[in-house]
């Protein structure tokens, strides 16, 4: 298992003694803000700092008095699953004035607060930076007015600012995802999925308006997630004449690619059309494109029964998703670390997400780039706006490439995982758009050797994005025993490349096929694997398709279980999760659900550890919390079973709390995929198909494909900041094949965070807490997977 090395710095070496930290939320609310507030408070208290709530945002800072209150550990209990912001948010005109900021400075100095954690949008963060720049001058004025002593200027000489972006629009440059965006996508997809059933029943076209006055992220990504037919966003206004092209697209069921353009095949009317419109969508003349305009256009030109749905503030509502809880918790801890490490010369920074890593960026660099985007749009420099936005690329919508005319097979291997179908759909449509003939293999390698292979076309994968499980069918069968028959089928269908989507069995399958190259030339072709498993136990990737959906299922169930005890005093729930020997679901699910402990195989535990956990929980029950949550990975220990732990807690908790247990089982594997899994599957599958196309061209010689190098048989995984293609044969040393897990797993670093937030005293590895970086306009292309719609 991964063990800390001697080079790592631990959190216990840092101290917040004597520091006062205040946290506020400002601007519009976003799901996950409370998780961020909770993390700031508990991490601040953990290091010995005083932590204050500032209620009602900057208005509360200006008004002072009861709006600025000291926070305790218990005051953030039960906040994790609550949407919005419980400390309130308000827009404050007074803070925009010098007099308002003078009042705010006085209120902070009175409490010794010189560290601010601001959760809001670019306007809130810009105001915080201005406040920081004026700070010394404001203190001088307060001394001149006799409101504070002269020595306070020296004592509180610098104001330190760290920001976290809370915005469902994801409109802040410098971060891949803002707090609240994933939850908003959940709300949108829930509505779209519900609408699709009624639309298909009546052959209707639906026009949906989603939020995004200046940013089309929600519109674009929700369009990808639900397989919409058309999307309109402000950063990329459609070319003149788009109305005719859209109606042409809506009136067909499929299209085929020619050498230079796409020609429409007119057929019978589709049963369902979905058009997503961002509220700020515009045309090339900066004229708004409204949902009513789109509806009237469809009715007039096509005569389709068309309905408009405006989602509005429902996108801001509801509980935060698992992703937002984890993101906000990680960012909150990183914000406290940043405040502890600031000096008088440190610029205000914002905590951002870059791939799967938290980074710190200069606040004003991010704000200025965000403002540059809007300026470019106002001046009709749309291509530049897309480039500055970074995450939204025109290549996400549609691109034309030289056709290659190869046969590519796609199959699912292992247990089903939500998002597999989205990955297959993306592979099929991207492959067709590049000129390949796509083949679908049913039931994994078992279906492969039995000849269950058929061509799959554009229309065949319509509506697959939101479907759970595996529509192709999937089995755990490995190819080694049937390699001769599989090679025969590959010859029969002239398969030139293979895309395998699955979990640990898929990884083992590619290793076996790679080894079979020495005997069967049919396997000397480009082969790529996409990790898709709820257990997230595949080596060489931080994330797997399906894991986010399983995490949301765990978190939603834990929320309901805890709510069921709202009328019961002092109850502890023991929850068993899936995952085999991999403790990802138990650990990260525990962090997202606010668990008190999570037992996993990767961190061996004994009866003394169980006893310590029971005693810790007993003390907390006596003083503060009324409900406890303990998660156990299904294979964490052969002897300390879920029943054993349940009975132990029941016996030891007599007189203090009672216990209940719940085995979540296969509910974690089912259900519709989350927006994250739909889009992650779509993006990495598109990237894999581009890699396959490139490899096919590189290895095509003398009329045939021949690829026998290690780098022609790869796994595509997310590693920290980038998507990386890694030869599977080179991953053998990183893998524990007996327990089917990687030897090193990044999420183990999150376990101390879960313990700290549950009030345990433990060390926290801060080796990943990097120095302040600069904003880079052009992110690595690894993170910008092209996706065809």
N, C-alpha and C positions, 0 to 999 in steps of 0.2 A: 504494500500500500504506500501511497505518497506520504513521505515524512518530511517535516520541516528541516531545511539544511541550516548550517551554521551561519550562512550569509544573511538570513532573513532577520528583519527587524520586527520586534513585537510591540504591540500596542502598550504593554505594561511599562515600556520605557518612556512613554509620553505622559505628560500630566497637564490637566486643565485646572489645577488648584489655583484659586485666586482669580480665575477668569469668569466673566459673566457673558452668557450667550443668550440672545433673544431670537425667536423664530416667529415669522409672520407669513401669512398668505395674502396675496394682493391680486387685484384684477379679477378676471373670471375664474370660477371654481373649476376644478378638474378632479376626476376620480383618481385616488392615489395620493392626494395631498396629505390626507391624514396619516397615511403610512409614513410619509416623509417626515411629518411633524413628530410622530412617535419615535422614529429612529434618531432624530436630532436630540430630542429630549433625553431618551434613555442612554444614548452614547455620551451625551454631555454630562449627565449625572454620573455615569460609569467612570469617567476620568476625573471626577471631582469638581467640575465646574458648576456654577449656578446657572440654571436655565429658566428663561422667562417666556411666557406666551405674550404675544402682542395681539390682542383681539381686534377684529375689524380692520386689519391691514394698517395702512399708513394713517387712516383716520384715528385709529386707536393710539398710534404713536404720538400723534399731535394732541389728542385729548388727554392722554395719560390717565392718571388715577387708577380706577379698577380695570381699565383696559390693558394694563401691563401687570401681569400676575406671575408670581414664581410658580414654576411647574414642579410637580412631584412625579415619582415613578407611577403611582396609581392614577394620576390624572390623565394618562394616555392609555389606560386600559380600555379594551373593547373599541378602540378607534380604528383598528386595522381594516376591518371589513366595511366601514361606513363610508359612503360616497360624499362628495362635496368637501367642505372644510369645516370642522366643528369649532375652530377658533374664529371663524368669520372672515369675510373679505369685503372690502368696500373701496370704491374709487374716491379719491380724496383730492379735491381741487385745492384745498388749503395747503397741502404738502408741496404743491407746485410753486408756491410763493416762498419768498425768503423768510417771511414772518412765520409761516407754518413750519418750516424746517428748523427755525430757531426754537420754537416750542418743543418740537420733537427731540432736538438735541438736549434741551433742559431735562426733559422727562427721562431720557436715557442716562444722563450723567447722574441724576438723583439716585439711580439704582446701580450705578457702576457698570453699565452695559457698554462695552466697546466692541462687541462681536455680533454681527447681524447675519442671520441666515434668512434670505428672502426667497420665497417660493412664488413665482408668478411669471408673467410674460415679459416681452422686451421692454415695454413701458415701465413696468414695476422695477425691473433690474436697472434700467437707465436712471430712474429716479434715485435708486439706492447708490449708484456710483456718483451722481452729482452730490448727494448728501455726504458721501465719504470725502470728496474733494473739498467741500466747504467746511468740513468738520472743525479744523483748527480755528478758522475765522469765526465760526459760530460760537466756539468756546470763548474766544476773546471778547465777543460782544456780550456774552452772558456775564463775564467778569466785570466788564465796564458798567453793566446795568446792576451790578451788585447781587446777582442771583446765585452765583457760585463763587467759591473761594479761588484765589489766584493759583494755589497749588494744584487745583483740579485740572488746569490746562496741561501741566506736566504729567500728572497721574493718568489722565485719560487722553493723551496726546494724539492717538491715532484710532480711527474707526476702521475695523476690518469687515469686509463684505464678502460673502460667498453666496452665489445664487444657484437655485435649481429651477428649471423651467417647467412650470405646470401649465399646460395648454393642450387641449384636445386637438387643435389644428395641426400640430407638429410643424409650426411655421418659424422655428428659431434655427438659424444657421449655426452649424458647429456641433450639432448632436444628431444622431441617427433617429432617436425617439425621445419625445418629451413625455412627462408624467401625464397620464390621462388619455393619450392617443389610443393605446390598445383597447382600453375600456370603451371608448367611443366607437371604435370599430366593432366591438362586441354588440353594442346597441344597434348599430346600423345593420349588421349581418343578421341579427335576430329578426329585425323588421323585414329585411329583404327575403329571408327564408320563408317567413310567414306569408308574405305577399305572393311569392312564387306559386304557392299551392292554389290560391284563388285565381291568379292570373292564368295558370294552365287550364283551370277548369272552364274558363270563359273565353279563351283565346284573346287575352287582353295585352295591351302594352302599358307598362307602368313607367312614369317619369318621376324619379326620386330626387329631391333636393336635400343635400347634406351640407353641413357647416363648412366654412372655409372662405371667408371674404377675400383673403389675399393669398391663400395657399390651397392647392388642390390635392393635398396628400390624402385626406379622408376619401375624397371622391375617387381618386385613381386607385388606391389600394382596395377600397370596398368594391370597385368595379372588377378588379382582378379576383377578389375573393369570392364574388358571386357569379362571375362569368358574364358580366353585363355586355350588351351589344354595342353600346356607345357611351363615351364619357366626355364631359366638357369641364375643363379646368382653367383657372385664370392665367397660369404661367404659360400655357400653350394654346392660345386661341386657334381654332380650326381655320384652315385655308378658306379663302372665298369660294363659294359654291359648295360648302360643306353640307348644306341642307339636302341637296340632291344625292350626295354620296351616302348620307345617313339613311335616307329613305330607301335607297337601293340596297343598302346592307340589311335593313329591317325586313325587306320583302323577300329575302332568300333564306334558305336553310343551310347552305354551304357555299364554299367557293374553291376554285382550283387555281394553282399558280402557273402563270406562263413565264417566259424568260425574263420579262421586264415589268410586268404588271399583273394585277389580280383581276380576273374577269368574273363577273357574277353569273351564276347559274340560276335562272329564274325557275322556281318550282312552287309547290304549294306553300301557303302561308304558315309560318311558324306558330306554335300555340302560345309562345311566350316571348316577349321582348322587354328588356329592361334597359332604361337609359338613366345614367347617374349624372346629375348636374351639381357642381359646386355652387354655393350661393353667390360667389364672386365671379362666376364664369363670364367671359367677355369674348367678343369677336376681334378681328384684326384692327378694327377702328375704335377699340375700347368701349364699344357699345355693349351693355349687359345682355346676356342670353338668359332669359328667364324660363322657368318650367312651363309657364302658360304658353310662351312662344313656341317651345318645343312640342307641347301637346297639340296646339292648333295646327302646327306644321304637319304632324303625323296624321291627324284627322283629315286635313285638307288634301294631302298628297296621296295617302294610302287608304283612308277610310277605316282605319283600325279603331276599335273600341279602346280608348286611351284614358288613363286615370293619372292624376298627379298626387303625390304624397310628399309633404314637407315634414321632415323629421323634427326639425327645431330643437328645443332644449332637452328633448328626451335623450339626445346624444351625450349630454352632460350628466345624466342621472344614473341611478343604479349603483350597485357595489363595484368596486374596482376589480379588475381581472387579476389573475395570479401574476401575470407579467408586470402589471403596474405596481402591485404590492412589493414584488421583489426588486424591481427597478427603483422604486421610491425608497425602500429600505437601504439598498446599496448606496444610493446617492446621498441619503441623509447621513450615513456613517462617513462617507467620503467628505461631505461638507464639514463635519466636525473635525476630521483630520486636517483638512485644509485650514480651518480657523486656528487650530493648535499650532500649525507650522508657519503662520503668517508673521511677517515682520513689518516694520514701518514702511519699507520700500516695496512690499509685495502688492501688485495691482489686484484690484477686485477680480475674482474669477468666478466662473460658472462651471458646475459639475455636469459633464456631458457623457453620453454613451457613444462609444466608437466600436462598432462590431459587438463584441461581448465584454468590453472592458470599460470601466469608468475612467474618464480623463478629466483634467482641469484645463480650461482654456480662458484666456483673458476675456473678461465680460464684454468690454467695449469693442473688441475685435469682432465678437459674435454679433453684437447689436448693430455695428456699422455694416457688416455684411448683410444682415437681415434687412436693413433699411435700403441697401444698394439693390436688393432684389425688387423692392417696390418701386424704386426710382427707375430701374430698367424697364419694368412693366409699364409705368406711366409714360415713358418715352418710346414705347413700342419696340424695345430691344428684347424681344421675347426669347430668342436663343440664348442671349447672355443671362437672362433671368433664370432660365432652366439650369444653365451651367453654375450660376451662383448658388442656386438652391441645393445642388449637389445630389441629394437623394432622389429627386424626381428627374428622370432623364427621358428625353423623347424616345430613347430606345426601349423604354418600358411599354410603349404603346404599339408600335409597328415598325418593322424595318425590312428592307428588301436586300437580300444577299444573292450571290451567284449560286445557282442550283447545282447540286452535286450528284443526284440520282444514285443513291445507295439504298440498300435494304437494312433497316435498323429494327431490332426486336426489343420490346420492353416487357418486363415481367415483375411481379411482386413475390418476395420470398420471406418466409418467417410468419410471425403473428401479424394480424391486421393492425394498422395504426391510422388514426384519423389524419388525413392529409395525403395519403397515398394516391387517392383518386385525382386530387388536384395536381400532383406531380405527374401522373400518367397523362392527364389532359394537356398539361403544358408541353410535355415531351412530344406528344403526338402532333400538336398544332405547330410547335416550333419546327419539328422535323419536316412536316409537310411544307411549311413556308420556305424551307431551305431546299426543297426539291426531293427529299428522301421519300421512299415508300416505307411506311411504318407497319410493323407487325406486332400484334398483341398475343402474348402467351398466357393461357389460362392456367391457374393452379400451380404457379411456380415451375420448378424444374420437373416436378412430377408430370405436369401437363406438357412440358417441353419434350420429354422422351416419349410421351404417348402421342405426340403430333397434334396437340391442341393449340395450333398456331394459325392465325388468320390475319389478313390485312385489316387494319383499322383506319378509318377515314375521319376527316374533320368533324362531320356531323355526329359521328358515333360517340364522341366524348362530350357532347353538349350537356350541360347541367351536372357534370361530374364534380365540380369544385366543392360544392357544399355537402356531398355525400360522404358519410362515414364508412369505415371498414375498407374492404378492397373489392371493387366491382369486377376486377379481373379474376379474383380468387387467388388465394395464397396458401401455400403449404410450407412445412418446415423441411421437406425432403431436400437432401444435399445431392449434388450432381455426381459425386465420385462413383457410386455404384452403377450409374446409368450413362457414363460418359460416352460410351460407344454409340448408344442410341441417340443421344443428344447431338453428337457430331454428325450422325446420319441426317437428322432433321435440319441441321444447319446447312448441310450440303443441298438437301432437297429444296429448301426455301432461299438458298443463296444469301444467308444472313451475313452482313458485312460488319455489323457492330452490335453491341449488347449493352442495354441499360438495365441494371438490376436495382430495384427499390425495395429495401427491407432492413432487417435488424442484424443481429449477430450471425444468423444463418446465412444471410446474404454476403457478409464479409468472408465467412468460411467458404462459401461457394466460389467466390472469385479467386480465393487462394487455390482451390482445387482445380479450377479451370486454367489458371495460370500454370500450374504444375503439369496439366494435361497437354500443354502446348508441345512438350517434347515428343509426345506420341501422336497427337492429332493436330494437323495443320489447320483444321477448321477453327481452332480456338486462337489462332494467331491473327486476331482482329482487335480493334479498340474496344475495351470493356470498362464500364464505369459503374460505380455503386453509389447510390444515395442513401444515407442513413435514415431509416424510418422505423422507429420503435419507441413505445411509451417508456421503456426502461432507461433509455439514453445510455446504453452500455456499450456502444460501438466505439472502438478506439479512433483516435485522430480527429474527433469532432467534439466541440463543446455542446452542440445542440443536435437533436434528431427530430425529424418530422414525427408528430404525434405526441411528443412529450408535453408540449404546452397544453394540449387538449386534456390530457390525463391530469396535469397539475390543476387545471381549472375545475375538473370534476372532483378532485380531492378537496380543494379549497371550498367549493360550493357546498359539498357535503359536510365539511367541518363547520362551516358557518351555520348550517341548518341544525346540526347536532348541538352546537353551543347554544343556539337560540332556543332549542327545545328545553333547555335547562334554565331558561330565564326566570322561571318562577320557583326554581329549586336552589336552595343554598348549598354551596360547596359540593360540587360534583366534578369528578375527573373522568374523562373519556379516553379509552385506549383504542386507537385506530390502527388497523393493519393495512398496509399498502402493498401493491404489487412491485415488481422490479427485479425478481430473481435474486441474485447476489448483489445487485447494484442498488445503493441506497439513495440514488438521486431523487426519486419521487418522495421518499420519506423526509429527506433533509430539506430540499427546496420547498416542498409542500408544507413542511413544518414552519419554515421561515415565513412563507406567505400566509399561513393560517394563524401564526402567533403561538406555536406549540411551545410547551415547557421542556420537552425532551423528544429526541428521535433516535431510535436504536437501529443501527445499521451494521452490516457485515464488515465494512471497511474500517470501522473503529471498534475493535473488540471491547466487550464490556463483561463485567462479572457481577457477582451478587453484591459486592461493596459499592459498585457504581449504582446499581438499582436502589440500594439502601440510601445512598446519598441523595439520589433524585427524589425519593419518597420524602425524606426529611426536609429537603429544600421546598418541595411543593406543600408540605404540611405547614411549614412556617409562613409561606405566602398566603395560604388559605386562612390562617389564623388572623392575619393582619390586613389583608387587602382583597385579593381576587376571590371570586365566587365560583369560577369554573376553570378547570385545568384541561390541557390537551396533551396527550402523549402519542406519538406515532411510532410504529414499528415496521421496518421492512420485513417482508414475508420470510426471507432466508437469512435474517440477521444472526440467528443463533439456533442451533438444533435443540438445545435444552431449555433456553429461556424463551419459551413460546409465548404467543399472545395470551393464551389461557393462563400460563404461569404468571406473566406480568400482571394480568388482570387480578388474579387471586392474591398476589403479593400486595398490590396497591390497596385492594379491598381490605385485607387483613391489617396492614399497617396504618391505614387511614381511618380506622374505626374511631368514632367520636369526633372526627374532624371533617372527613368527606366520605362520600360513597362513590362507587365506580360503575361505569358502563363500558361495554366493549362493542366494537363494530368492525367487521371485516368487509372492506369495500369491494374486493373481488373484481369481476370483469366489467363492472360499470365504468372503471377507469379506461377501458379499452374501447368502449362504444361511444355512440353519440356523434353529432355533427362536428367536424373539425372547427377549431377556434380560428379567428381571423389570422392569427400569427401562423398557425400551421398551414392554412390555405395559401398564404402568401410566401412563406418560407419554402413550401413544396414547389410552388409555381416558379419561384425565382431560381432555386438551385437546379431544378430540372431543366429550365431554359439554358442555364449556364452549362450544364452537363452536355446538352445537345450541341451547343456551340463548340465545346471541346471535342466531342465526337466527330463533328463535321471537319474540324481542323485536323484531327488525327487521321481521318479517312483520306483526306487529300494528301497528307504527308506520307502515308504508307501505301498509296496506290501506285503500283509499278507493274508495267507490262500487262495491263488488263486485269489485275487482281489486287486485292488488299492483303498485305502481309505485315503484321505487327507482332514482333516477338520481344520487344524490349520491356523492361520493368515499368517504364513510364507510360506504357500503353494499356496498363491494367490498373486503374486508380480508384480511390475513394475520394469523393468530394465532401469536405467537411468544413465547418466553421471553426477556425482556431484563433481565439482572441479577437483580432481586429479584421481578419480577412477570410474569405473562402479560398481553400487551398486544395489542389489536386495532389494526392499522395499515393505513390505506388503501394499496393496492398502488401506486396512481399516484404517491403521495408517496415511494415507495421507489426510484424510477428513478434519482434522483441519488446514491443510496447504492450503486449496483450497477455492477460492471464486466461488461457484457454480452458483451464479446469473450471473456473468460476465465471467465465464468459464476461469479463469486465476488463477495462483498460488498467494498466498498472499504476497510472497516474491520472487523477481526475480533478479538474479545476474546481468543481463545486465544493470539494472538501474544505476549501478556504472559507466558505460561507457558514460552516457549522459553528465556529466560535461566535460569529455574529448572531446566529439564532440563540445561542446560550447567553450572550451578553444582553440581548433584548428580553430574555426571560429572567434576568437578574442573577445570573451566575457570575462568579469571578473567574475569568479565564484570560488567556493570552489571545491577542488578535493579530494575525499576520498582516502587516501593512507593506509588504514588499512590492505589491502591485500599485500602491499609491504613488504615482509618478509625479515628476515636477511639472510646473506650469508649461503647457505647450502653446503653440500658435495655431490659429485656425488655418486650415489648408483648404483652398477652394476646390481643387480637384482631388477627390478622394481616390484611393486605389480602385482600379476597375474591378478588382475581385469582389467588391461590395456592390457593384452596380450591374447585377445580372439583368440581361435583357429579357423581356417577357412579351410575347405576342398575344394580342387579344383577338 
